[in-house]
Amino acid sequence: MRTPPSRARLPRVLLAASLVSGAGAITAAPAHAAVAARPAGPSAGAVADIPFVEARAERAADGSHLITWASPATAVNVTAFTDPDATQGGSEVGSGPGNGQLTVPAGRLPAAARWYFRLTPDQGRPLIVAERSAGIETARNFRDVGGYRTTDGHWVRTGMVYRSNKLSSTTPADQQRMTDLGITLDVDLRNISERRDDPDRLPAGVRYQVADVADLTHGVKFHDPALMTLAEALLAGLLSGSSDLGQSIGYPFMVNFTGADRAYRDLLNATAANNGATVFHCSSGKDRTGWGTAVLLTILGVPRATVEADYLASNTYLGRDDAVQIAWLRAAFDEADDLYGSFDAYVKQGLELDDATIAALRAKLLTS
């Protein structure tokens, strides 16, 4: 059984909202600046063998790349590949000290769907980084979920899971890029009207699955009285200065509504079981997709500050300063704590993910 909801939630929500309104801003990474990283080669050794504590690849508008890293190594060599799993060949682009950076000028490398940069230290195993954007022209918020370091020193693998906005306008070139990225599963979080009006356009070989966060086919049920959640979310939104009270209300309901539980459980189960890369999306790729990404990254052990920065990056990718606000995401995390006592309890009791699925996600998506 889940932890009973606390009846003292309202005062805590008011306090939290007032604190949020005065909290410092978190700066999101630029659209082409967030790193996607993975261990080099098909096999992974001990976590301690990967010495990098930070790694990033940024692609500028002119096509140049800036690669930065931090490690206890003495020297790091950088090699460029078009295949993240390649172990031979590649193009040597330079080297630097254990803590350093390297610019690859525009035109230094030929055109490619995506360039991956292997950072090879003089001690320990290599790590591969790449720009986070997947370059899907008709889906600006299409980006890699991998490349983040966890609190225990693992790295979330790149090229395994992507988040996106709607995929109803993809061109043949976009679809070819999705194929090149190895995507074999598309999970759609949108409601029935959105799916009907803007159906996904996918390349051959990509399996389509619906995980409707607003699904009403199983009835309208909530873990805690809807009016209580509504009142608390509205007050919290007002006190935090939210620019969209609808969003302030919507995020807690993604935790309180049982239909959302089923959708996110289906998403995570499908991701764990899929043979190939997975993309999941809603309409703008920022709210339903934002919470789904936050849940996945938190399960994998990514620090909360990193999870929040990934969430806020939608503002950059979508070109809007107010596409998302950190108070909205925090409201969903707060709802999980209020209903279940902790995020882990939410995963086990709310989403009903079993230990085998959690272990499968970590085995598939983390360096080991």
Secondary structure as the mmCIF struct_conf table of DSSP 4:
data_model
#
loop_
_struct_conf.conf_type_id
_struct_conf.id
_struct_conf.beg_label_comp_id
_struct_conf.beg_label_asym_id
_struct_conf.beg_label_seq_id
_struct_conf.end_label_comp_id
_struct_conf.end_label_asym_id
_struct_conf.end_label_seq_id
HELX_LH_PP_P HELX_LH_PP_P1 ARG A 2 SER A 6
TURN_TY1_P TURN_TY1_P1 ARG A 7 ALA A 8
HELX_RH_AL_P HELX_RH_AL_P1 ARG A 9 SER A 21
TURN_TY1_P TURN_TY1_P2 GLY A 22 GLY A 22
BEND BEND1 ALA A 23 ALA A 23
HELX_LH_PP_P HELX_LH_PP_P2 GLY A 24 ALA A 25
HELX_LH_PP_P HELX_LH_PP_P3 THR A 27 PRO A 30
TURN_TY1_P TURN_TY1_P3 ALA A 31 ALA A 33
BEND BEND2 ALA A 34 ALA A 34
STRN STRN1 VAL A 35 PRO A 39
BEND BEND3 ALA A 40 PRO A 42
HELX_RH_3T_P HELX_RH_3T_P1 VAL A 47 ASP A 49
BEND BEND4 VAL A 53 VAL A 53
STRN STRN2 GLU A 54 ARG A 59
TURN_TY1_P TURN_TY1_P4 ALA A 61 ASP A 62
BEND BEND5 GLY A 63 GLY A 63
STRN STRN3 HIS A 65 ALA A 70
BEND BEND6 PRO A 72 PRO A 72
BEND BEND7 THR A 74 THR A 74
STRN STRN4 ALA A 75 PHE A 81
BEND BEND8 THR A 82 ASP A 83
TURN_TY1_P TURN_TY1_P5 PRO A 84 ASP A 85
BEND BEND9 GLN A 88 GLN A 88
STRN STRN5 SER A 91 PRO A 97
BEND BEND10 GLY A 98 ASN A 99
STRN STRN6 GLY A 100 VAL A 104
TURN_TY1_P TURN_TY1_P6 ALA A 106 GLY A 107
BEND BEND11 ARG A 108 LEU A 109
BEND BEND12 ALA A 113 ALA A 113
STRN STRN7 TYR A 116 PRO A 121
BEND BEND13 ASP A 122 GLY A 124
STRN STRN8 LEU A 127 GLU A 131
BEND BEND14 ARG A 132 ARG A 132
STRN STRN9 SER A 133 SER A 133
TURN_TY1_P TURN_TY1_P7 GLU A 137 THR A 138
TURN_TY1_P TURN_TY1_P8 ARG A 140 ASN A 141
STRN STRN10 ARG A 143 ASP A 144
HELX_LH_PP_P HELX_LH_PP_P4 TYR A 148 TYR A 148
STRN STRN11 ARG A 149 ARG A 149
HELX_LH_PP_P HELX_LH_PP_P5 THR A 150 THR A 150
TURN_TY1_P TURN_TY1_P9 THR A 151 ASP A 152
BEND BEND15 GLY A 153 GLY A 153
STRN STRN12 TRP A 155 VAL A 156
HELX_LH_PP_P HELX_LH_PP_P6 ARG A 157 ARG A 157
TURN_TY1_P TURN_TY1_P10 THR A 158 GLY A 159
BEND BEND16 MET A 160 MET A 160
STRN STRN13 VAL A 161 SER A 164
BEND BEND17 ASN A 165 ASN A 165
BEND BEND18 SER A 168 SER A 169
HELX_RH_AL_P HELX_RH_AL_P2 PRO A 172 ASP A 180
TURN_TY1_P TURN_TY1_P11 LEU A 181 GLY A 182
STRN STRN14 ILE A 183 ASP A 188
HELX_RH_AL_P HELX_RH_AL_P3 ILE A 192 ASP A 197
BEND BEND19 ASP A 198 ASP A 198
TURN_TY1_P TURN_TY1_P12 ALA A 204 GLY A 205
STRN STRN15 ARG A 207 VAL A 210
TURN_TY1_P TURN_TY1_P13 VAL A 213 ALA A 214
TURN_TY1_P TURN_TY1_P14 THR A 217 HIS A 218
STRN STRN16 PHE A 222 PHE A 222
BEND BEND20 HIS A 223 ASP A 224
HELX_RH_AL_P HELX_RH_AL_P4 ALA A 226 SER A 240
TURN_TY1_P TURN_TY1_P15 GLY A 241 GLY A 241
BEND BEND21 SER A 243 SER A 243
HELX_RH_AL_P HELX_RH_AL_P5 LEU A 245 ASN A 256
STRN STRN17 PHE A 257 PHE A 257
HELX_RH_AL_P HELX_RH_AL_P6 THR A 258 ALA A 273
BEND BEND22 ASN A 275 GLY A 276
STRN STRN18 ALA A 277 HIS A 281
BEND BEND23 SER A 283 ASP A 287
HELX_RH_AL_P HELX_RH_AL_P7 ARG A 288 LEU A 300
TURN_TY1_P TURN_TY1_P16 GLY A 301 GLY A 301
HELX_RH_AL_P HELX_RH_AL_P8 ARG A 304 LEU A 318
TURN_TY1_P TURN_TY1_P17 GLY A 319 GLY A 319
TURN_TY1_P TURN_TY1_P18 ASP A 321 ASP A 322
BEND BEND24 ALA A 323 ALA A 323
HELX_RH_AL_P HELX_RH_AL_P9 ILE A 326 TYR A 340
BEND BEND25 GLY A 341 SER A 342
HELX_RH_AL_P HELX_RH_AL_P10 PHE A 343 ALA A 345
HELX_RH_PI_P HELX_RH_PI_P1 TYR A 346 GLY A 350
BEND BEND26 LEU A 351 LEU A 351
HELX_RH_AL_P HELX_RH_AL_P11 ASP A 355 LEU A 365
STRN STRN19 LEU A 366 LEU A 366
#
